[in-house]
Amino acid sequence: MKPTIRPMTEADVSAVAALDRLVFTLPWSEASFRHEVVHNPLARYVVLEDDGAIIGYAGMWLVFDEAHVTNIAVHPAHRGRGYGARLLKHLTDIARDHSISKMTLEVRASNAVARRLYAKFGFRAAGLRPGYYEDTGEDAIIMWADLAEPSAAEEGSETRSMRSADRGLSRGGDADGAAHFGAGDEL
Ligand SMILES: CC(C)(COP(=O)(O)OP(=O)(O)OC[C@H]1O[C@@H](n2cnc3c(N)ncnc32)[C@H](O)[C@@H]1OP(=O)(O)O)[C@@H](O)C(=O)NCCC(=O)NCCS
């Protein structure tokens, strides 16, 4: 059955934190995720569930007229199948349901895969936080998207296949293409 996206609950926190530890070098604690799900009224978190297992998650804060994406991750074994895009689309749908048309996030300069995903959704670089990531001292790129405009990701599938073909070898022959960028590529 196709994996489904649903709201994250407190019961998911332990599995989500385990996935976060697998994916990121600066993972969030269980307490942080619990706080988001249980106590933060601005937070909207979702999980991607496949046959009872959590294989991805994403979250954001709805702050006045802006949505701030805090996390998005897909289990390494399930990448490259459109799940990251589904999660991000889900967040944009929630934001639009709240009449929010501006979405922002931060991404490591080296995280080419995530930056490509964000570009598909209309995110554009708008600034830098120098030395933002404390493990490597890498800069964070601040990106913004205007949700009032339909993004390339929301246009036809023809655009998607053309872009995938155009990418050529960047993913070719690599069972886990994101491994080059994977661990440590946090927001
Ligand atoms: C970023 C991440 C969530 C993408 O998830 P995913 O399910 O593999 O992505 P999708 O299959 O939905 O691909 C969506 C787009 O991402 C980009 N992308 C995905 N894998 C890629 C790869 N190996 N090489 C280049 N671009 C890639 C493409 O733009 C792709 O769209 P396209 O196939 O139409 O060209 C996933 O790689 C991940 O969890 N990375 C580690 C955590 C992380 O870095 N999170 C972001 C922090 S800012």
The ligand as a Gaussian input file, in Angstrom:
#p B3LYP/6-31G(d) Opt

LIG

0 1
 C       15.982000      16.009000       1.126000
 C       15.136000      14.729000       1.223000
 C       14.023000      14.936000       2.254000
 C       14.524000      14.440000      -0.165000
 O       13.676000      13.315000      -0.015000
 P       13.398000      12.304000      -1.221000
 O       12.194000      11.515000      -0.876000
 O       14.635000      11.533000      -1.562000
 O       13.099000      13.321000      -2.415000
 P       12.127000      13.072000      -3.663000
 O       12.293000      11.669000      -4.182000
 O       10.765000      13.526000      -3.303000
 O       12.756000      14.071000      -4.724000
 C       12.283000      15.398000      -4.780000
 C       13.314000      16.255000      -5.469000
 O       14.506000      16.316000      -4.691000
 C       15.627000      16.368000      -5.566000
 N       16.400000      15.139000      -5.423000
 C       16.054000      14.022000      -4.728000
 N       17.057000      13.120000      -4.760000
 C       18.062000      13.657000      -5.502000
 C       19.367000      13.246000      -5.893000
 N       19.856000      12.059000      -5.522000
 N       20.133000      14.074000      -6.638000
 C       19.670000      15.289000      -7.000000
 N       18.427000      15.766000      -6.653000
 C       17.647000      14.960000      -5.924000
 C       15.049000      16.476000      -6.960000
 O       14.797000      17.834000      -7.241000
 C       13.757000      15.724000      -6.814000
 O       12.793000      16.067000      -7.777000
 P       12.800000      15.334000      -9.240000
 O       12.913000      13.860000      -9.002000
 O       11.503000      15.744000      -9.852000
 O       13.969000      15.916000      -9.949000
 C       16.023000      13.497000       1.606000
 O       17.119000      13.443000       0.719000
 C       16.556000      13.542000       3.027000
 O       15.896000      13.117000       3.962000
 N       17.785000      14.072000       3.192000
 C       18.431000      14.132000       4.511000
 C       17.750000      15.139000       5.402000
 C       17.835000      16.510000       4.817000
 O       18.852000      16.905000       4.270000
 N       16.745000      17.259000       4.986000
 C       16.664000      18.609000       4.503000
 C       17.290000      19.513000       5.487000
 S       17.327000      21.186000       4.913000

